[in-house]
Amino acid sequence: MLDLLIVKKLTRKGKTAYWIIQLTLDILFIGYLFLFMDYDLDRLTGDGYGILIVGIVVSLLISAGICLSLWKKPKEESNTEED
């Protein structure tokens, strides 16, 4: 749901970059959990699901911040001036 709000404000290049950055950060985070923190699927579905949700939300905020700072759509100026 947050993705839809963010994607509406990005240019076409920004949308592509957002999804690439988001997927990359998610893969890195999940890889970190499995390789360095010794998580397994039983632990993630049991008590560890909270860390997974928080990590993915943080990666969403990081990728949104990067993309909105670089590829935000320019505001459309309305011409309401009367001649």
Biopython code that builds the backbone (N, CA, C, O; Angstrom):
import numpy as np
from Bio.PDB.StructureBuilder import StructureBuilder

atoms = [
    (1, "MET", "N", (0.816, -1.184, 0.000)),
    (1, "MET", "CA", (0.000, 0.000, 0.000)),
    (1, "MET", "C", (0.870, 1.261, 0.000)),
    (1, "MET", "O", (0.577, 2.230, -0.701)),
    (2, "LEU", "N", (1.929, 1.232, 0.787)),
    (2, "LEU", "CA", (2.861, 2.355, 0.760)),
    (2, "LEU", "C", (3.557, 2.450, -0.583)),
    (2, "LEU", "O", (3.885, 3.542, -1.049)),
    (3, "ASP", "N", (3.782, 1.295, -1.205)),
    (3, "ASP", "CA", (4.431, 1.289, -2.518)),
    (3, "ASP", "C", (3.633, 2.103, -3.529)),
    (3, "ASP", "O", (4.213, 2.844, -4.323)),
    (4, "LEU", "N", (2.327, 1.973, -3.508)),
    (4, "LEU", "CA", (1.486, 2.700, -4.461)),
    (4, "LEU", "C", (1.595, 4.206, -4.263)),
    (4, "LEU", "O", (1.632, 4.956, -5.238)),
    (5, "LEU", "N", (1.646, 4.652, -3.026)),
    (5, "LEU", "CA", (1.784, 6.083, -2.754)),
    (5, "LEU", "C", (3.134, 6.617, -3.232)),
    (5, "LEU", "O", (3.229, 7.735, -3.739)),
    (6, "ILE", "N", (4.162, 5.810, -3.062)),
    (6, "ILE", "CA", (5.498, 6.238, -3.451)),
    (6, "ILE", "C", (5.640, 6.235, -4.967)),
    (6, "ILE", "O", (6.185, 7.177, -5.541)),
    (7, "VAL", "N", (5.152, 5.175, -5.622)),
    (7, "VAL", "CA", (5.309, 5.026, -7.064)),
    (7, "VAL", "C", (4.568, 6.122, -7.825)),
    (7, "VAL", "O", (5.008, 6.525, -8.902)),
    (8, "LYS", "N", (3.453, 6.612, -7.286)),
    (8, "LYS", "CA", (2.698, 7.682, -7.946)),
    (8, "LYS", "C", (3.510, 8.968, -8.072)),
    (8, "LYS", "O", (3.266, 9.772, -8.971)),
    (9, "LYS", "N", (4.465, 9.163, -7.182)),
    (9, "LYS", "CA", (5.234, 10.405, -7.161)),
    (9, "LYS", "C", (6.553, 10.310, -7.921)),
    (9, "LYS", "O", (7.316, 11.276, -7.949)),
    (10, "LEU", "N", (6.838, 9.151, -8.545)),
    (10, "LEU", "CA", (8.116, 8.957, -9.216)),
    (10, "LEU", "C", (7.973, 9.005, -10.729)),
    (10, "LEU", "O", (6.907, 8.729, -11.280)),
    (11, "THR", "N", (9.081, 9.364, -11.394)),
    (11, "THR", "CA", (9.121, 9.299, -12.851)),
    (11, "THR", "C", (9.253, 7.836, -13.268)),
    (11, "THR", "O", (9.390, 6.949, -12.425)),
    (12, "ARG", "N", (9.212, 7.599, -14.567)),
    (12, "ARG", "CA", (9.302, 6.224, -15.071)),
    (12, "ARG", "C", (10.634, 5.575, -14.676)),
    (12, "ARG", "O", (10.663, 4.420, -14.251)),
    (13, "LYS", "N", (11.714, 6.309, -14.815)),
    (13, "LYS", "CA", (13.034, 5.806, -14.422)),
    (13, "LYS", "C", (13.085, 5.573, -12.909)),
    (13, "LYS", "O", (13.721, 4.627, -12.445)),
    (14, "GLY", "N", (12.423, 6.429, -12.154)),
    (14, "GLY", "CA", (12.384, 6.290, -10.707)),
    (14, "GLY", "C", (11.625, 5.059, -10.261)),
    (14, "GLY", "O", (12.005, 4.415, -9.283)),
    (15, "LYS", "N", (10.547, 4.723, -10.972)),
    (15, "LYS", "CA", (9.781, 3.515, -10.639)),
    (15, "LYS", "C", (10.624, 2.266, -10.825)),
    (15, "LYS", "O", (10.611, 1.362, -9.991)),
    (16, "THR", "N", (11.359, 2.228, -11.936)),
    (16, "THR", "CA", (12.231, 1.078, -12.190)),
    (16, "THR", "C", (13.325, 0.991, -11.130)),
    (16, "THR", "O", (13.596, -0.085, -10.598)),
    (17, "ALA", "N", (13.940, 2.106, -10.830)),
    (17, "ALA", "CA", (14.998, 2.133, -9.823)),
    (17, "ALA", "C", (14.455, 1.756, -8.449)),
    (17, "ALA", "O", (15.131, 1.064, -7.687)),
    (18, "TYR", "N", (13.249, 2.201, -8.126)),
    (18, "TYR", "CA", (12.649, 1.887, -6.828)),
    (18, "TYR", "C", (12.509, 0.377, -6.647)),
    (18, "TYR", "O", (12.884, -0.161, -5.605)),
    (19, "TRP", "N", (11.978, -0.297, -7.641)),
    (19, "TRP", "CA", (11.767, -1.746, -7.515)),
    (19, "TRP", "C", (13.090, -2.495, -7.480)),
    (19, "TRP", "O", (13.227, -3.476, -6.750)),
    (20, "ILE", "N", (14.064, -2.044, -8.260)),
    (20, "ILE", "CA", (15.373, -2.704, -8.241)),
    (20, "ILE", "C", (16.045, -2.525, -6.888)),
    (20, "ILE", "O", (16.569, -3.483, -6.320)),
    (21, "ILE", "N", (16.032, -1.303, -6.370)),
    (21, "ILE", "CA", (16.633, -1.037, -5.057)),
    (21, "ILE", "C", (15.892, -1.800, -3.965)),
    (21, "ILE", "O", (16.522, -2.371, -3.075)),
    (22, "GLN", "N", (14.573, -1.814, -4.023)),
    (22, "GLN", "CA", (13.769, -2.500, -3.015)),
    (22, "GLN", "C", (14.077, -3.999, -2.994)),
    (22, "GLN", "O", (14.307, -4.571, -1.928)),
    (23, "LEU", "N", (14.082, -4.624, -4.149)),
    (23, "LEU", "CA", (14.368, -6.057, -4.212)),
    (23, "LEU", "C", (15.791, -6.373, -3.770)),
    (23, "LEU", "O", (16.021, -7.374, -3.090)),
    (24, "THR", "N", (16.745, -5.530, -4.148)),
    (24, "THR", "CA", (18.132, -5.738, -3.754)),
    (24, "THR", "C", (18.293, -5.643, -2.239)),
    (24, "THR", "O", (18.951, -6.486, -1.631)),
    (25, "LEU", "N", (17.702, -4.630, -1.636)),
    (25, "LEU", "CA", (17.798, -4.481, -0.180)),
    (25, "LEU", "C", (17.110, -5.627, 0.555)),
    (25, "LEU", "O", (17.605, -6.088, 1.584)),
    (26, "ASP", "N", (15.973, -6.088, 0.037)),
    (26, "ASP", "CA", (15.283, -7.215, 0.665)),
    (26, "ASP", "C", (16.116, -8.487, 0.590)),
    (26, "ASP", "O", (16.206, -9.232, 1.566)),
    (27, "ILE", "N", (16.730, -8.737, -0.575)),
    (27, "ILE", "CA", (17.567, -9.930, -0.731)),
    (27, "ILE", "C", (18.778, -9.855, 0.186)),
    (27, "ILE", "O", (19.137, -10.847, 0.820)),
    (28, "LEU", "N", (19.413, -8.684, 0.262)),
    (28, "LEU", "CA", (20.563, -8.523, 1.151)),
    (28, "LEU", "C", (20.171, -8.722, 2.615)),
    (28, "LEU", "O", (20.901, -9.361, 3.373)),
    (29, "PHE", "N", (19.029, -8.181, 3.011)),
    (29, "PHE", "CA", (18.582, -8.312, 4.401)),
    (29, "PHE", "C", (18.266, -9.759, 4.751)),
    (29, "PHE", "O", (18.675, -10.249, 5.803)),
    (30, "ILE", "N", (17.542, -10.441, 3.877)),
    (30, "ILE", "CA", (17.188, -11.837, 4.154)),
    (30, "ILE", "C", (18.443, -12.715, 4.114)),
    (30, "ILE", "O", (18.582, -13.640, 4.914)),
    (31, "GLY", "N", (19.349, -12.424, 3.188)),
    (31, "GLY", "CA", (20.615, -13.152, 3.160)),
    (31, "GLY", "C", (21.417, -12.938, 4.435)),
    (31, "GLY", "O", (22.024, -13.871, 4.961)),
    (32, "TYR", "N", (21.416, -11.707, 4.926)),
    (32, "TYR", "CA", (22.101, -11.409, 6.190)),
    (32, "TYR", "C", (21.500, -12.212, 7.339)),
    (32, "TYR", "O", (22.231, -12.751, 8.170)),
    (33, "LEU", "N", (20.172, -12.293, 7.389)),
    (33, "LEU", "CA", (19.531, -13.054, 8.458)),
    (33, "LEU", "C", (19.911, -14.532, 8.405)),
    (33, "LEU", "O", (20.203, -15.142, 9.434)),
    (34, "PHE", "N", (19.905, -15.101, 7.205)),
    (34, "PHE", "CA", (20.185, -16.522, 7.084)),
    (34, "PHE", "C", (21.673, -16.848, 7.233)),
    (34, "PHE", "O", (22.020, -17.842, 7.870)),
    (35, "LEU", "N", (22.555, -16.028, 6.658)),
    (35, "LEU", "CA", (23.979, -16.363, 6.657)),
    (35, "LEU", "C", (24.709, -15.948, 7.925)),
    (35, "LEU", "O", (25.499, -16.723, 8.464)),
    (36, "PHE", "N", (24.456, -14.741, 8.409)),
    (36, "PHE", "CA", (25.237, -14.233, 9.532)),
    (36, "PHE", "C", (24.529, -14.338, 10.881)),
    (36, "PHE", "O", (25.180, -14.483, 11.916)),
    (37, "MET", "N", (23.222, -14.266, 10.871)),
    (37, "MET", "CA", (22.477, -14.335, 12.131)),
    (37, "MET", "C", (21.960, -15.745, 12.419)),
    (37, "MET", "O", (21.322, -15.968, 13.448)),
    (38, "ASP", "N", (22.227, -16.688, 11.531)),
    (38, "ASP", "CA", (21.837, -18.101, 11.686)),
    (38, "ASP", "C", (20.343, -18.305, 11.897)),
    (38, "ASP", "O", (19.930, -19.153, 12.687)),
    (39, "TYR", "N", (19.534, -17.519, 11.181)),
    (39, "TYR", "CA", (18.092, -17.750, 11.190)),
    (39, "TYR", "C", (17.790, -18.920, 10.269)),
    (39, "TYR", "O", (18.545, -19.191, 9.336)),
    (40, "ASP", "N", (16.693, -19.610, 10.526)),
    (40, "ASP", "CA", (16.193, -20.617, 9.606)),
    (40, "ASP", "C", (14.692, -20.386, 9.442)),
    (40, "ASP", "O", (14.122, -19.519, 10.104)),
    (41, "LEU", "N", (14.061, -21.145, 8.577)),
    (41, "LEU", "CA", (12.640, -20.910, 8.299)),
    (41, "LEU", "C", (11.772, -21.143, 9.529)),
    (41, "LEU", "O", (10.765, -20.457, 9.709)),
    (42, "ASP", "N", (12.142, -22.092, 10.372)),
    (42, "ASP", "CA", (11.355, -22.330, 11.590)),
    (42, "ASP", "C", (11.415, -21.137, 12.537)),
    (42, "ASP", "O", (10.415, -20.769, 13.153)),
    (43, "ARG", "N", (12.583, -20.547, 12.643)),
    (43, "ARG", "CA", (12.734, -19.387, 13.535)),
    (43, "ARG", "C", (12.003, -18.169, 12.990)),
    (43, "ARG", "O", (11.416, -17.404, 13.755)),
    (44, "LEU", "N", (12.034, -17.980, 11.649)),
    (44, "LEU", "CA", (11.342, -16.826, 11.056)),
    (44, "LEU", "C", (9.829, -16.954, 11.178)),
    (44, "LEU", "O", (9.148, -15.955, 11.408)),
    (45, "THR", "N", (9.294, -18.151, 11.030)),
    (45, "THR", "CA", (7.844, -18.318, 11.143)),
    (45, "THR", "C", (7.403, -18.365, 12.596)),
    (45, "THR", "O", (6.222, -18.169, 12.882)),
    (46, "GLY", "N", (8.308, -18.616, 13.506)),
    (46, "GLY", "CA", (7.966, -18.652, 14.921)),
    (46, "GLY", "C", (8.069, -17.279, 15.560)),
    (46, "GLY", "O", (7.181, -16.439, 15.413)),
    (47, "ASP", "N", (9.152, -17.068, 16.263)),
    (47, "ASP", "CA", (9.340, -15.826, 17.009)),
    (47, "ASP", "C", (10.020, -14.726, 16.200)),
    (47, "ASP", "O", (9.993, -13.564, 16.604)),
    (48, "GLY", "N", (10.623, -15.067, 15.077)),
    (48, "GLY", "CA", (11.429, -14.097, 14.354)),
    (48, "GLY", "C", (10.732, -13.340, 13.248)),
    (48, "GLY", "O", (11.391, -12.622, 12.497)),
    (49, "TYR", "N", (9.413, -13.474, 13.118)),
    (49, "TYR", "CA", (8.729, -12.784, 12.017)),
    (49, "TYR", "C", (8.738, -11.277, 12.206)),
    (49, "TYR", "O", (8.660, -10.543, 11.221)),
    (50, "GLY", "N", (8.829, -10.798, 13.416)),
    (50, "GLY", "CA", (8.846, -9.356, 13.681)),
    (50, "GLY", "C", (10.067, -8.684, 13.089)),
    (50, "GLY", "O", (9.965, -7.598, 12.518)),
    (51, "ILE", "N", (11.225, -9.320, 13.220)),
    (51, "ILE", "CA", (12.452, -8.737, 12.663)),
    (51, "ILE", "C", (12.384, -8.705, 11.152)),
    (51, "ILE", "O", (12.918, -7.785, 10.532)),
    (52, "LEU", "N", (11.740, -9.685, 10.545)),
    (52, "LEU", "CA", (11.598, -9.711, 9.090)),
    (52, "LEU", "C", (10.711, -8.567, 8.616)),
    (52, "LEU", "O", (11.037, -7.898, 7.635)),
    (53, "ILE", "N", (9.613, -8.337, 9.287)),
    (53, "ILE", "CA", (8.698, -7.256, 8.908)),
    (53, "ILE", "C", (9.369, -5.897, 9.095)),
    (53, "ILE", "O", (9.278, -5.036, 8.221)),
    (54, "VAL", "N", (10.028, -5.704, 10.202)),
    (54, "VAL", "CA", (10.700, -4.432, 10.464)),
    (54, "VAL", "C", (11.808, -4.191, 9.439)),
    (54, "VAL", "O", (11.968, -3.069, 8.957)),
    (55, "GLY", "N", (12.561, -5.216, 9.107)),
    (55, "GLY", "CA", (13.636, -5.077, 8.135)),
    (55, "GLY", "C", (13.139, -4.706, 6.753)),
    (55, "GLY", "O", (13.742, -3.875, 6.074)),
    (56, "ILE", "N", (12.044, -5.314, 6.335)),
    (56, "ILE", "CA", (11.496, -5.015, 5.016)),
    (56, "ILE", "C", (10.899, -3.613, 4.984)),
    (56, "ILE", "O", (11.005, -2.928, 3.966)),
    (57, "VAL", "N", (10.280, -3.176, 6.060)),
    (57, "VAL", "CA", (9.741, -1.815, 6.115)),
    (57, "VAL", "C", (10.883, -0.794, 6.089)),
    (57, "VAL", "O", (10.773, 0.246, 5.439)),
    (58, "VAL", "N", (11.960, -1.085, 6.783)),
    (58, "VAL", "CA", (13.119, -0.181, 6.769)),
    (58, "VAL", "C", (13.723, -0.114, 5.372)),
    (58, "VAL", "O", (14.100, 0.967, 4.919)),
    (59, "SER", "N", (13.822, -1.249, 4.682)),
    (59, "SER", "CA", (14.353, -1.225, 3.318)),
    (59, "SER", "C", (13.424, -0.462, 2.385)),
    (59, "SER", "O", (13.893, 0.187, 1.449)),
    (60, "LEU", "N", (12.118, -0.525, 2.619)),
    (60, "LEU", "CA", (11.155, 0.259, 1.841)),
    (60, "LEU", "C", (11.392, 1.748, 2.045)),
    (60, "LEU", "O", (11.383, 2.517, 1.083)),
    (61, "LEU", "N", (11.602, 2.152, 3.269)),
    (61, "LEU", "CA", (11.830, 3.564, 3.555)),
    (61, "LEU", "C", (13.150, 4.060, 2.975)),
    (61, "LEU", "O", (13.235, 5.197, 2.512)),
    (62, "ILE", "N", (14.173, 3.221, 2.997)),
    (62, "ILE", "CA", (15.460, 3.603, 2.417)),
    (62, "ILE", "C", (15.334, 3.776, 0.917)),
    (62, "ILE", "O", (15.778, 4.784, 0.367)),
    (63, "SER", "N", (14.725, 2.792, 0.244)),
    (63, "SER", "CA", (14.598, 2.891, -1.213)),
    (63, "SER", "C", (13.663, 4.031, -1.610)),
    (63, "SER", "O", (13.890, 4.679, -2.632)),
    (64, "ALA", "N", (12.623, 4.286, -0.827)),
    (64, "ALA", "CA", (11.725, 5.406, -1.116)),
    (64, "ALA", "C", (12.452, 6.729, -0.962)),
    (64, "ALA", "O", (12.279, 7.625, -1.788)),
    (65, "GLY", "N", (13.254, 6.867, 0.068)),
    (65, "GLY", "CA", (14.006, 8.102, 0.276)),
    (65, "GLY", "C", (14.988, 8.374, -0.839)),
    (65, "GLY", "O", (15.107, 9.508, -1.303)),
    (66, "ILE", "N", (15.700, 7.337, -1.278)),
    (66, "ILE", "CA", (16.658, 7.501, -2.369)),
    (66, "ILE", "C", (15.938, 7.911, -3.653)),
    (66, "ILE", "O", (16.333, 8.865, -4.324)),
    (67, "CYS", "N", (14.881, 7.178, -3.981)),
    (67, "CYS", "CA", (14.193, 7.427, -5.254)),
    (67, "CYS", "C", (13.436, 8.752, -5.254)),
    (67, "CYS", "O", (13.420, 9.452, -6.267)),
    (68, "LEU", "N", (12.817, 9.101, -4.147)),
    (68, "LEU", "CA", (12.103, 10.375, -4.106)),
    (68, "LEU", "C", (13.063, 11.561, -4.158)),
    (68, "LEU", "O", (12.715, 12.621, -4.680)),
    (69, "SER", "N", (14.260, 11.388, -3.623)),
    (69, "SER", "CA", (15.214, 12.495, -3.682)),
    (69, "SER", "C", (15.818, 12.651, -5.082)),
    (69, "SER", "O", (16.229, 13.750, -5.456)),
    (70, "LEU", "N", (15.876, 11.573, -5.851)),
    (70, "LEU", "CA", (16.504, 11.644, -7.168)),
    (70, "LEU", "C", (15.528, 11.711, -8.336)),
    (70, "LEU", "O", (15.817, 12.379, -9.329)),
    (71, "TRP", "N", (14.379, 11.037, -8.249)),
    (71, "TRP", "CA", (13.495, 10.905, -9.400)),
    (71, "TRP", "C", (12.058, 11.331, -9.112)),
    (71, "TRP", "O", (11.126, 10.719, -9.633)),
    (72, "LYS", "N", (11.862, 12.333, -8.321)),
    (72, "LYS", "CA", (10.507, 12.798, -8.039)),
    (72, "LYS", "C", (9.943, 13.542, -9.246)),
    (72, "LYS", "O", (10.650, 14.309, -9.900)),
    (73, "LYS", "N", (8.668, 13.310, -9.534)),
    (73, "LYS", "CA", (8.015, 14.011, -10.641)),
    (73, "LYS", "C", (7.950, 15.496, -10.325)),
    (73, "LYS", "O", (7.680, 15.878, -9.186)),
    (74, "PRO", "N", (8.193, 16.327, -11.315)),
    (74, "PRO", "CA", (8.047, 17.771, -11.072)),
    (74, "PRO", "C", (6.576, 18.117, -10.876)),
    (74, "PRO", "O", (5.695, 17.493, -11.466)),
    (75, "LYS", "N", (6.326, 19.111, -10.047)),
    (75, "LYS", "CA", (4.945, 19.536, -9.817)),
    (75, "LYS", "C", (4.420, 20.218, -11.069)),
    (75, "LYS", "O", (5.109, 21.022, -11.698)),
    (76, "GLU", "N", (3.198, 19.884, -11.412)),
    (76, "GLU", "CA", (2.572, 20.525, -12.564)),
    (76, "GLU", "C", (2.003, 21.859, -12.121)),
    (76, "GLU", "O", (1.192, 21.933, -11.198)),
    (77, "GLU", "N", (2.439, 22.901, -12.791)),
    (77, "GLU", "CA", (1.958, 24.233, -12.454)),
    (77, "GLU", "C", (0.691, 24.504, -13.255)),
    (77, "GLU", "O", (0.674, 24.375, -14.479)),
    (78, "SER", "N", (-0.347, 24.873, -12.559)),
    (78, "SER", "CA", (-1.591, 25.177, -13.270)),
    (78, "SER", "C", (-1.583, 26.641, -13.693)),
    (78, "SER", "O", (-1.195, 27.522, -12.926)),
    (79, "ASN", "N", (-2.006, 26.875, -14.889)),
    (79, "ASN", "CA", (-2.064, 28.235, -15.416)),
    (79, "ASN", "C", (-3.432, 28.801, -15.154)),
    (79, "ASN", "O", (-4.334, 28.691, -15.984)),
    (80, "THR", "N", (-3.584, 29.404, -14.002)),
    (80, "THR", "CA", (-4.877, 29.994, -13.633)),
    (80, "THR", "C", (-4.846, 31.505, -13.791)),
    (80, "THR", "O", (-5.750, 32.208, -13.338)),
    (81, "GLU", "N", (-3.800, 31.995, -14.437)),
    (81, "GLU", "CA", (-3.722, 33.448, -14.624)),
    (81, "GLU", "C", (-4.719, 33.877, -15.687)),
    (81, "GLU", "O", (-4.862, 33.238, -16.730)),
    (82, "GLU", "N", (-5.391, 34.953, -15.404)),
    (82, "GLU", "CA", (-6.343, 35.486, -16.362)),
    (82, "GLU", "C", (-5.726, 36.674, -17.082)),
    (82, "GLU", "O", (-5.123, 37.540, -16.449)),
    (83, "ASP", "N", (-5.874, 36.721, -18.413)),
    (83, "ASP", "CA", (-5.319, 37.832, -19.185)),
    (83, "ASP", "C", (-6.252, 38.997, -19.216)),
    (83, "ASP", "O", (-5.941, 40.021, -19.824)),
]
sb = StructureBuilder()
sb.init_structure("model")
sb.init_model(0)
sb.init_chain("A")
sb.init_seg("    ")
for serial, (resi, resn, name, xyz) in enumerate(atoms, 1):
    if name == "N":
        sb.init_residue(resn, " ", resi, " ")
    sb.init_atom(name, np.array(xyz, "f"), 0.0, 1.0, " ", f" {name:<3s}", serial, name[0])
structure = sb.get_structure()
